[in-house]
Amino acid sequence: MTITVKFFASLREQVGKTETQIEFSDSLTVNKIWQQVTANKVLPKHILVAVNQEYASQDTTVKEGDEVAFFPPVTGG
């Protein structure tokens, strides 16, 4: 099964890519995806996550064809 993972803003720079595809056979959570693409780094609590363009939690399970996006919180003034 395949999912698309996207990174935005400063996360794009930290991870070194804007998008990647992940192949998997067992169920994956958002947290496990983050660990897989960042060499087992802990997903910081302040990072926002969306699955199929809807906010999700770190425990959300993804399925075939899903799109997962990680992005830092937006600040402004």
N, CA, C and O of each residue as an XYZ file, in Angstrom:
308
protein
N       0.847     -1.178      0.000
C       0.000      0.000      0.000
C       0.891      1.238      0.000
O       2.028      1.200      0.469
N       0.367      2.316     -0.522
C       1.144      3.545     -0.647
C       0.372      4.733     -0.092
O      -0.839      4.849     -0.282
N       1.095      5.614      0.598
C       0.534      6.900      1.023
C       1.509      7.996      0.612
O       2.700      7.750      0.425
N       0.986      9.198      0.478
C       1.799     10.364      0.159
C       1.997     11.170      1.430
O       1.048     11.408      2.177
N       3.239     11.593      1.675
C       3.560     12.396      2.852
C       4.143     13.717      2.363
O       5.065     13.737      1.548
N       3.588     14.833      2.875
C       4.039     16.168      2.479
C       4.547     16.934      3.694
O       4.078     16.735      4.815
N       5.516     17.814      3.448
C       6.113     18.638      4.497
C       6.050     20.096      4.060
O       6.319     20.415      2.902
N       5.694     20.975      4.987
C       5.537     22.385      4.660
C       6.433     23.269      5.519
O       6.830     22.902      6.625
N       6.739     24.446      4.975
C       7.494     25.501      5.658
C       8.823     24.967      6.201
O       9.559     24.299      5.475
N       9.133     25.250      7.453
C      10.433     24.873      8.022
C      10.620     23.366      8.108
O      11.757     22.895      8.119
N       9.543     22.600      8.169
C       9.663     21.138      8.203
C      10.230     20.612      6.897
O      10.967     19.626      6.884
N       9.891     21.264      5.811
C      10.427     20.896      4.505
C      11.945     20.987      4.521
O      12.631     20.115      3.988
N      12.465     22.040      5.130
C      13.909     22.231      5.222
C      14.550     21.220      6.165
O      15.628     20.704      5.873
N      13.907     20.933      7.286
C      14.442     19.986      8.259
C      14.517     18.570      7.695
O      15.506     17.866      7.900
N      13.476     18.158      6.990
C      13.414     16.800      6.458
C      14.193     16.689      5.148
O      14.682     15.614      4.801
N      14.304     17.790      4.430
C      15.067     17.793      3.189
C      14.269     17.403      1.950
O      14.847     17.098      0.906
N      12.949     17.413      2.063
C      12.114     17.113      0.905
C      10.734     17.712      1.106
O      10.321     17.987      2.232
N      10.033     17.910      0.013
C       8.683     18.464      0.095
C       7.624     17.372      0.128
O       6.536     17.563      0.672
N       7.955     16.221     -0.463
C       6.977     15.143     -0.560
C       7.694     13.813     -0.719
O       8.784     13.750     -1.287
N       7.084     12.765     -0.222
C       7.614     11.414     -0.397
C       6.467     10.421     -0.416
O       5.369     10.717      0.056
N       6.721      9.267     -0.951
C       5.751      8.174     -0.960
C       6.249      7.107      0.011
O       7.447      6.830      0.064
N       5.349      6.514      0.772
C       5.711      5.450      1.699
C       4.939      4.195      1.330
O       3.723      4.221      1.141
N       5.673      3.103      1.235
C       5.080      1.788      1.018
C       4.965      1.106      2.378
O       5.897      1.162      3.181
N       3.827      0.461      2.642
C       3.666     -0.231      3.912
C       2.700     -1.389      3.756
O       1.884     -1.417      2.836
N       2.805     -2.347      4.672
C       1.905     -3.494      4.612
C       1.018     -3.586      5.851
O      -0.095     -4.109      5.783
N       1.512     -3.075      6.987
C       0.727     -3.065      8.219
C       0.117     -1.685      8.412
O       0.520     -0.727      7.752
N      -0.848     -1.581      9.309
C      -1.445     -0.282      9.566
C      -0.406      0.657     10.186
O       0.431      0.241     10.987
N      -0.478      1.908      9.802
C       0.442      2.929     10.304
C      -0.341      4.075     10.913
O      -1.417      4.434     10.433
N       0.211      4.649     11.980
C      -0.343      5.876     12.537
C       0.480      7.042     12.008
O       1.572      6.854     11.472
N      -0.051      8.234     12.163
C       0.659      9.443     11.770
C       2.013      9.494     12.476
O       3.021      9.837     11.859
N       2.042      9.157     13.752
C       3.285      9.182     14.514
C       4.321      8.224     13.919
O       5.492      8.584     13.799
N       3.910      7.032     13.550
C       4.837      6.048     12.955
C       5.357      6.530     11.601
O       6.513      6.287     11.253
N       4.510      7.205     10.849
C       4.956      7.759      9.568
C       6.049      8.788      9.796
O       7.076      8.771      9.118
N       5.826      9.693     10.761
C       6.835     10.705     11.085
C       8.158     10.033     11.447
O       9.214     10.429     10.955
N       8.099      9.025     12.300
C       9.317      8.327     12.712
C      10.012      7.677     11.519
O      11.240      7.690     11.430
N       9.242      7.121     10.621
C       9.825      6.457      9.458
C      10.545      7.442      8.541
O      11.614      7.124      8.021
N       9.983      8.623      8.335
C      10.594      9.581      7.409
C      11.656     10.457      8.061
O      12.384     11.160      7.361
N      11.758     10.429      9.393
C      12.753     11.255     10.086
C      13.760     10.423     10.872
O      14.374     10.934     11.809
N      13.939      9.182     10.523
C      14.906      8.301     11.193
C      14.632      8.196     12.689
O      15.536      8.342     13.512
N      13.361      7.937     13.028
C      12.912      7.685     14.404
C      12.956      8.877     15.351
O      13.054      8.693     16.564
N      12.884     10.090     14.822
C      12.766     11.262     15.690
C      11.356     11.324     16.259
O      10.398     10.866     15.636
N      11.247     11.894     17.446
C       9.941     12.044     18.096
C       9.172     13.172     17.418
O       9.730     14.233     17.135
N       7.894     12.936     17.162
C       7.043     13.969     16.569
C       6.707     15.000     17.631
O       6.004     14.686     18.591
N       7.205     16.246     17.476
C       6.917     17.280     18.478
C       5.416     17.546     18.595
O       4.688     17.483     17.605
N       4.966     17.840     19.804
C       3.538     18.067     20.073
C       2.980     19.262     19.298
O       1.799     19.283     18.952
N       3.838     20.265     19.024
C       3.340     21.484     18.386
C       3.176     21.354     16.859
O       2.603     22.243     16.228
N       3.660     20.283     16.273
C       3.534     20.092     14.834
C       2.080     19.748     14.494
O       1.468     18.894     15.136
N       1.547     20.414     13.490
C       0.184     20.148     13.047
C       0.207     19.066     11.970
O       1.149     18.966     11.183
N      -0.842     18.268     11.957
C      -0.934     17.153     11.016
C      -2.308     17.172     10.358
O      -3.318     17.447     11.005
N      -2.327     16.877      9.075
C      -3.590     16.716      8.360
C      -3.547     15.403      7.586
O      -2.527     15.052      6.992
N      -4.652     14.691      7.600
C      -4.817     13.491      6.778
C      -5.949     13.787      5.810
O      -7.079     14.057      6.215
N      -5.630     13.732      4.538
C      -6.602     14.066      3.487
C      -7.210     15.450      3.698
O      -8.416     15.649      3.550
N      -6.347     16.392      4.045
C      -6.671     17.813      4.199
C      -7.615     18.114      5.357
O      -8.311     19.130      5.346
N      -7.641     17.228      6.362
C      -8.397     17.489      7.584
C      -7.472     17.256      8.768
O      -6.716     16.285      8.794
N      -7.535     18.160      9.756
C      -6.673     18.015     10.924
C      -6.819     16.633     11.535
O      -7.910     16.064     11.579
N      -5.696     16.107     12.004
C      -5.673     14.764     12.584
C      -4.749     14.761     13.795
O      -3.984     15.700     14.014
N      -4.834     13.692     14.575
C      -3.952     13.544     15.735
C      -2.801     12.608     15.382
O      -2.798     11.979     14.324
N      -1.835     12.528     16.274
C      -0.683     11.660     16.064
C      -1.083     10.188     16.054
O      -0.356      9.356     15.512
N      -2.227      9.860     16.647
C      -2.683      8.476     16.722
C      -3.597      8.065     15.569
O      -4.048      6.921     15.514
N      -3.869      8.981     14.658
C      -4.738      8.675     13.528
C      -4.105      7.596     12.652
O      -2.928      7.680     12.300
N      -4.884      6.599     12.312
C      -4.407      5.521     11.440
C      -4.662      5.909      9.989
O      -5.732      6.413      9.649
N      -3.672      5.671      9.141
C      -3.810      5.985      7.719
C      -4.053      4.712      6.926
O      -3.761      3.606      7.381
N      -4.600      4.902      5.715
C      -4.895      3.760      4.859
C      -4.414      4.038      3.442
O      -3.975      5.143      3.125
N      -4.502      3.046      2.621
C      -4.066      3.127      1.228
C      -4.595      4.388      0.553
O      -5.783      4.699      0.631
N      -3.691      5.107     -0.110
C      -4.073      6.283     -0.882
C      -4.210      7.569     -0.088
O      -4.447      8.624     -0.676
N      -4.067      7.515      1.239
C      -4.177      8.732      2.050
C      -3.026      9.690      1.777
O      -1.950      9.293      1.330
N      -3.284     10.955      2.058
C      -2.254     11.988      2.000
C      -2.077     12.534      3.413
O      -3.041     12.974      4.040
N      -0.848     12.504      3.909
C      -0.539     13.003      5.249
C       0.353     14.223      5.092
O       1.346     14.182      4.365
N       0.003     15.307      5.770
C       0.781     16.539      5.688
C       1.198     16.973      7.084
O       0.400     16.969      8.022
N       2.475     17.350      7.201
C       3.021     17.871      8.458
C       3.390     19.329      8.243
O       4.012     19.678      7.240
N       3.001     20.190      9.204
C       3.360     21.594      9.080
C       3.449     22.234     10.462
O       2.742     21.843     11.391
N       4.336     23.231     10.581
C       4.471     23.924     11.861
C       3.284     24.833     12.093
O       2.608     25.234     11.145
N       3.022     25.166     13.364
C       1.923     26.092     13.633
C       2.184     27.442     12.982
O       3.329     27.878     12.864
N       1.128     28.082     12.570
C       1.245     29.377     11.902
C       1.246     30.475     12.956
O       0.419     30.492     13.868
N       2.185     31.380     12.809
C       2.221     32.548     13.699
C       2.234     33.795     12.827
O       2.568     33.746     11.643
N       1.881     34.861     13.413
C       1.871     36.091     12.633
C       1.617     37.287     13.531
O       1.440     37.167     14.743
N       1.607     38.392     12.917
C       1.385     39.572     13.720
C       1.100     40.755     12.869
O       0.884     41.850     13.387
